[in-house]
Amino acid sequence: MIKLRYSKRLFKRSNSSKQQASACGGDTASVGAGRARGEIEWELRPGGMLVQKREGRGGEEVIVVRVATGFSWHDVSIRATSTFGELKVILSMVTGLEPREQRLLFRGKEREDTDHLHMLGVRDKDKVLLLEDPALKDMKLRALAARVVPSQCQSFIQV
């Protein structure tokens, strides 16, 4: 969060907010203590845009994402501004698959690790499909087959 001060010469404030507050029976102090002093709070969005901070948000919004892995479901709580890479790290704790072994699909497309959830439209209770990377799965099976010790029956058949 960035706080910037501005001079009254650069930004002129209209009296409409004072008139609306007094018309509603409130005073100008209820408009906001930070704004009354001439301070505007700014926030930096993940896309790099600097915008005025929204009022009424009690911190980051937390959403629940339902992740399907074959026949099982996992409900994961995560911040809406997180990336798919961060979701993979959380899923690695739940499923045991390393993040590099995972492929996440949302709305039928595989998503990159740097894509932000809220920018692609992931909302509360949305579903994401988790698949194991087939190339890495094949490499694991080949490594496992190479470790298998041939039994006496197999050596007898080969002779």
Phi and psi restraints in degrees (value plus and minus 20) as a CYANA .aco file:
   2 ILE   PHI    -140.6  -100.6
   2 ILE   PSI     113.9   153.9
   3 LYS   PHI    -130.9   -90.9
   3 LYS   PSI     108.5   148.5
   4 LEU   PHI    -143.4  -103.4
   4 LEU   PSI     122.4   162.4
   5 ARG   PHI    -122.1   -82.1
   5 ARG   PSI     127.5   167.5
   6 TYR   PHI    -152.6  -112.6
   6 TYR   PSI     132.8   172.8
   7 SER   PHI    -109.1   -69.1
   7 SER   PSI     137.8   177.8
   8 LYS   PHI     -90.8   -50.8
   8 LYS   PSI     -37.5     2.5
   9 ARG   PHI     -89.3   -49.3
   9 ARG   PSI     -56.2   -16.2
  10 LEU   PHI    -100.4   -60.4
  10 LEU   PSI     -61.0   -21.0
  11 PHE   PHI    -143.8  -103.8
  11 PHE   PSI      96.0   136.0
  12 LYS   PHI    -114.5   -74.5
  12 LYS   PSI     110.7   150.7
  13 ARG   PHI    -115.5   -75.5
  13 ARG   PSI     113.3   153.3
  14 SER   PHI     -97.9   -57.9
  14 SER   PSI     137.4   177.4
  15 ASN   PHI    -103.7   -63.7
  15 ASN   PSI     -18.3    21.7
  16 SER   PHI     -84.8   -44.8
  16 SER   PSI     -54.6   -14.6
  17 SER   PHI     -88.2   -48.2
  17 SER   PSI     -55.5   -15.5
  18 LYS   PHI     -89.5   -49.5
  18 LYS   PSI     -58.9   -18.9
  19 GLN   PHI     -88.3   -48.3
  19 GLN   PSI     -59.0   -19.0
  20 GLN   PHI     -87.2   -47.2
  20 GLN   PSI     -58.2   -18.2
  21 ALA   PHI     -87.6   -47.6
  21 ALA   PSI     -61.3   -21.3
  22 SER   PHI     -93.8   -53.8
  22 SER   PSI     -49.0    -9.0
  23 ALA   PHI     -90.9   -50.9
  23 ALA   PSI     -49.5    -9.5
  24 CYS   PHI    -105.3   -65.3
  24 CYS   PSI     -19.7    20.3
  25 GLY   PHI      70.2   110.2
  25 GLY   PSI     -15.9    24.1
  26 GLY   PHI    -121.7   -81.7
  26 GLY   PSI     150.3   190.3
  27 ASP   PHI    -124.7   -84.7
  27 ASP   PSI     152.4   192.4
  28 THR   PHI     -92.0   -52.0
  28 THR   PSI     -36.8     3.2
  29 ALA   PHI     -89.0   -49.0
  29 ALA   PSI     -44.0    -4.0
  30 SER   PHI     -96.3   -56.3
  30 SER   PSI     -29.6    10.4
  31 VAL   PHI     -86.7   -46.7
  31 VAL   PSI     -52.8   -12.8
  32 GLY   PHI     126.1   166.1
  32 GLY   PSI     111.2   151.2
  33 ALA   PHI     -88.9   -48.9
  33 ALA   PSI     -58.1   -18.1
  34 GLY   PHI     -86.9   -46.9
  34 GLY   PSI     -58.4   -18.4
  35 ARG   PHI     -96.7   -56.7
  35 ARG   PSI     -47.8    -7.8
  36 ALA   PHI     -86.8   -46.8
  36 ALA   PSI     -50.1   -10.1
  37 ARG   PHI    -103.2   -63.2
  37 ARG   PSI     -25.2    14.8
  38 GLY   PHI      70.5   110.5
  38 GLY   PSI      -0.5    39.5
  39 GLU   PHI    -125.3   -85.3
  39 GLU   PSI     117.1   157.1
  40 ILE   PHI    -137.9   -97.9
  40 ILE   PSI     112.1   152.1
  41 GLU   PHI    -111.7   -71.7
  41 GLU   PSI     114.3   154.3
  42 TRP   PHI    -137.2   -97.2
  42 TRP   PSI     133.0   173.0
  43 GLU   PHI    -152.5  -112.5
  43 GLU   PSI     128.3   168.3
  44 LEU   PHI    -120.5   -80.5
  44 LEU   PSI      96.2   136.2
  45 ARG   PHI     -97.4   -57.4
  45 ARG   PSI     138.3   178.3
  46 PRO   PHI     -78.5   -38.5
  46 PRO   PSI     -47.3    -7.3
  47 GLY   PHI     -96.4   -56.4
  47 GLY   PSI     -26.1    13.9
  48 GLY   PHI      79.5   119.5
  48 GLY   PSI     -17.9    22.1
  49 MET   PHI    -104.3   -64.3
  49 MET   PSI     113.5   153.5
  50 LEU   PHI    -115.7   -75.7
  50 LEU   PSI      98.2   138.2
  51 VAL   PHI    -150.2  -110.2
  51 VAL   PSI     141.7   181.7
  52 GLN   PHI     -91.0   -51.0
  52 GLN   PSI     116.4   156.4
  53 LYS   PHI     -85.6   -45.6
  53 LYS   PSI     118.0   158.0
  54 ARG   PHI     -96.1   -56.1
  54 ARG   PSI     126.2   166.2
  55 GLU   PHI    -109.0   -69.0
  55 GLU   PSI     134.3   174.3
  56 GLY   PHI      64.4   104.4
  56 GLY   PSI     -17.2    22.8
  57 ARG   PHI    -117.2   -77.2
  57 ARG   PSI     101.4   141.4
  58 GLY   PHI    -107.2   -67.2
  58 GLY   PSI      30.1    70.1
  59 GLY   PHI      86.4   126.4
  59 GLY   PSI    -182.2  -142.2
  60 GLU   PHI     -97.5   -57.5
  60 GLU   PSI     123.7   163.7
  61 GLU   PHI     -97.4   -57.4
  61 GLU   PSI     110.2   150.2
  62 VAL   PHI    -125.6   -85.6
  62 VAL   PSI     110.7   150.7
  63 ILE   PHI    -138.3   -98.3
  63 ILE   PSI     139.5   179.5
  64 VAL   PHI    -128.0   -88.0
  64 VAL   PSI     101.7   141.7
  65 VAL   PHI    -128.0   -88.0
  65 VAL   PSI     109.5   149.5
  66 ARG   PHI    -113.6   -73.6
  66 ARG   PSI     100.1   140.1
  67 VAL   PHI    -130.0   -90.0
  67 VAL   PSI     104.0   144.0
  68 ALA   PHI    -116.5   -76.5
  68 ALA   PSI     107.2   147.2
  69 THR   PHI    -147.5  -107.5
  69 THR   PSI      69.7   109.7
  70 GLY   PHI      49.6    89.6
  70 GLY   PSI    -131.9   -91.9
  71 PHE   PHI    -119.6   -79.6
  71 PHE   PSI     -22.4    17.6
  72 SER   PHI    -133.5   -93.5
  72 SER   PSI     139.3   179.3
  73 TRP   PHI    -141.4  -101.4
  73 TRP   PSI     125.0   165.0
  74 HIS   PHI    -150.1  -110.1
  74 HIS   PSI     106.5   146.5
  75 ASP   PHI    -115.3   -75.3
  75 ASP   PSI     100.2   140.2
  76 VAL   PHI    -138.6   -98.6
  76 VAL   PSI     108.1   148.1
  77 SER   PHI    -111.3   -71.3
  77 SER   PSI     109.1   149.1
  78 ILE   PHI    -172.4  -132.4
  78 ILE   PSI     135.7   175.7
  79 ARG   PHI     -89.1   -49.1
  79 ARG   PSI     126.8   166.8
  80 ALA   PHI     -87.5   -47.5
  80 ALA   PSI     -45.0    -5.0
  81 THR   PHI    -110.4   -70.4
  81 THR   PSI     -12.8    27.2
  82 SER   PHI     -94.3   -54.3
  82 SER   PSI     147.2   187.2
  83 THR   PHI    -121.3   -81.3
  83 THR   PSI     147.5   187.5
  84 PHE   PHI     -86.9   -46.9
  84 PHE   PSI     -47.7    -7.7
  85 GLY   PHI     -84.0   -44.0
  85 GLY   PSI     -60.6   -20.6
  86 GLU   PHI     -87.4   -47.4
  86 GLU   PSI     -55.4   -15.4
  87 LEU   PHI     -84.7   -44.7
  87 LEU   PSI     -57.8   -17.8
  88 LYS   PHI     -83.8   -43.8
  88 LYS   PSI     -57.8   -17.8
  89 VAL   PHI     -84.5   -44.5
  89 VAL   PSI     -62.8   -22.8
  90 ILE   PHI     -85.2   -45.2
  90 ILE   PSI     -61.1   -21.1
  91 LEU   PHI     -87.9   -47.9
  91 LEU   PSI     -46.9    -6.9
  92 SER   PHI     -86.1   -46.1
  92 SER   PSI     -50.9   -10.9
  93 MET   PHI     -91.9   -51.9
  93 MET   PSI     -51.9   -11.9
  94 VAL   PHI    -103.0   -63.0
  94 VAL   PSI     -64.3   -24.3
  95 THR   PHI    -117.1   -77.1
  95 THR   PSI     -43.3    -3.3
  96 GLY   PHI      69.8   109.8
  96 GLY   PSI     -24.6    15.4
  97 LEU   PHI    -104.1   -64.1
  97 LEU   PSI     116.3   156.3
  98 GLU   PHI     -87.2   -47.2
  98 GLU   PSI     131.1   171.1
  99 PRO   PHI     -77.6   -37.6
  99 PRO   PSI     -53.0   -13.0
 100 ARG   PHI     -93.9   -53.9
 100 ARG   PSI     -36.1     3.9
 101 GLU   PHI    -109.7   -69.7
 101 GLU   PSI     -25.5    14.5
 102 GLN   PHI    -119.5   -79.5
 102 GLN   PSI     127.9   167.9
 103 ARG   PHI    -148.1  -108.1
 103 ARG   PSI     102.7   142.7
 104 LEU   PHI    -124.8   -84.8
 104 LEU   PSI     109.3   149.3
 105 LEU   PHI    -136.4   -96.4
 105 LEU   PSI     111.1   151.1
 106 PHE   PHI    -151.4  -111.4
 106 PHE   PSI     106.4   146.4
 107 ARG   PHI      35.6    75.6
 107 ARG   PSI      20.1    60.1
 108 GLY   PHI      62.0   102.0
 108 GLY   PSI     -17.7    22.3
 109 LYS   PHI    -146.2  -106.2
 109 LYS   PSI     123.2   163.2
 110 GLU   PHI     -92.9   -52.9
 110 GLU   PSI     115.9   155.9
 111 ARG   PHI    -127.0   -87.0
 111 ARG   PSI     124.9   164.9
 112 GLU   PHI     -96.5   -56.5
 112 GLU   PSI     139.3   179.3
 113 ASP   PHI     -85.9   -45.9
 113 ASP   PSI     -45.6    -5.6
 114 THR   PHI    -109.2   -69.2
 114 THR   PSI     -25.6    14.4
 115 ASP   PHI     -92.8   -52.8
 115 ASP   PSI     114.3   154.3
 116 HIS   PHI    -106.3   -66.3
 116 HIS   PSI     122.4   162.4
 117 LEU   PHI     -81.1   -41.1
 117 LEU   PSI     -69.5   -29.5
 118 HIS   PHI     -89.4   -49.4
 118 HIS   PSI     -45.8    -5.8
 119 MET   PHI     -96.0   -56.0
 119 MET   PSI     -42.7    -2.7
 120 LEU   PHI    -117.1   -77.1
 120 LEU   PSI     -18.6    21.4
 121 GLY   PHI      71.1   111.1
 121 GLY   PSI      -1.6    38.4
 122 VAL   PHI     -94.6   -54.6
 122 VAL   PSI     104.9   144.9
 123 ARG   PHI    -142.1  -102.1
 123 ARG   PSI    -199.2  -159.2
 124 ASP   PHI     -81.2   -41.2
 124 ASP   PSI     114.3   154.3
 125 LYS   PHI      50.0    90.0
 125 LYS   PSI      -3.2    36.8
 126 ASP   PHI     -97.8   -57.8
 126 ASP   PSI     138.1   178.1
 127 LYS   PHI    -126.7   -86.7
 127 LYS   PSI     117.5   157.5
 128 VAL   PHI    -147.2  -107.2
 128 VAL   PSI     117.8   157.8
 129 LEU   PHI    -118.9   -78.9
 129 LEU   PSI     109.1   149.1
 130 LEU   PHI    -127.3   -87.3
 130 LEU   PSI     103.0   143.0
 131 LEU   PHI    -141.8  -101.8
 131 LEU   PSI     129.4   169.4
 132 GLU   PHI    -103.6   -63.6
 132 GLU   PSI     116.8   156.8
 133 ASP   PHI     -81.5   -41.5
 133 ASP   PSI     100.0   140.0
 134 PRO   PHI     -83.2   -43.2
 134 PRO   PSI     -53.7   -13.7
 135 ALA   PHI     -86.4   -46.4
 135 ALA   PSI     -62.9   -22.9
 136 LEU   PHI     -91.9   -51.9
 136 LEU   PSI     -52.6   -12.6
 137 LYS   PHI     -84.3   -44.3
 137 LYS   PSI     -61.7   -21.7
 138 ASP   PHI     -84.0   -44.0
 138 ASP   PSI     -61.5   -21.5
 139 MET   PHI     -83.2   -43.2
 139 MET   PSI     -58.7   -18.7
 140 LYS   PHI     -83.7   -43.7
 140 LYS   PSI     -63.9   -23.9
 141 LEU   PHI     -84.5   -44.5
 141 LEU   PSI     -59.0   -19.0
 142 ARG   PHI     -86.8   -46.8
 142 ARG   PSI     -59.8   -19.8
 143 ALA   PHI     -86.1   -46.1
 143 ALA   PSI     -57.8   -17.8
 144 LEU   PHI     -87.5   -47.5
 144 LEU   PSI     -59.6   -19.6
 145 ALA   PHI     -87.6   -47.6
 145 ALA   PSI     -52.6   -12.6
 146 ALA   PHI     -91.4   -51.4
 146 ALA   PSI     -47.7    -7.7
 147 ARG   PHI     -99.6   -59.6
 147 ARG   PSI     -37.3     2.7
 148 VAL   PHI     -88.1   -48.1
 148 VAL   PSI     108.7   148.7
 149 VAL   PHI    -104.3   -64.3
 149 VAL   PSI     110.4   150.4
 150 PRO   PHI     -86.5   -46.5
 150 PRO   PSI     118.4   158.4
 151 SER   PHI    -104.8   -64.8
 151 SER   PSI     154.5   194.5
 152 GLN   PHI     -88.1   -48.1
 152 GLN   PSI     -49.9    -9.9
 153 CYS   PHI     -86.5   -46.5
 153 CYS   PSI     -59.0   -19.0
 154 GLN   PHI     -88.2   -48.2
 154 GLN   PSI     -57.5   -17.5
 155 SER   PHI     -90.6   -50.6
 155 SER   PSI     -52.1   -12.1
 156 PHE   PHI     -87.5   -47.5
 156 PHE   PSI     -58.7   -18.7
 157 ILE   PHI     -89.6   -49.6
 157 ILE   PSI     -54.7   -14.7
 158 GLN   PHI     -91.7   -51.7
 158 GLN   PSI     -43.3    -3.3
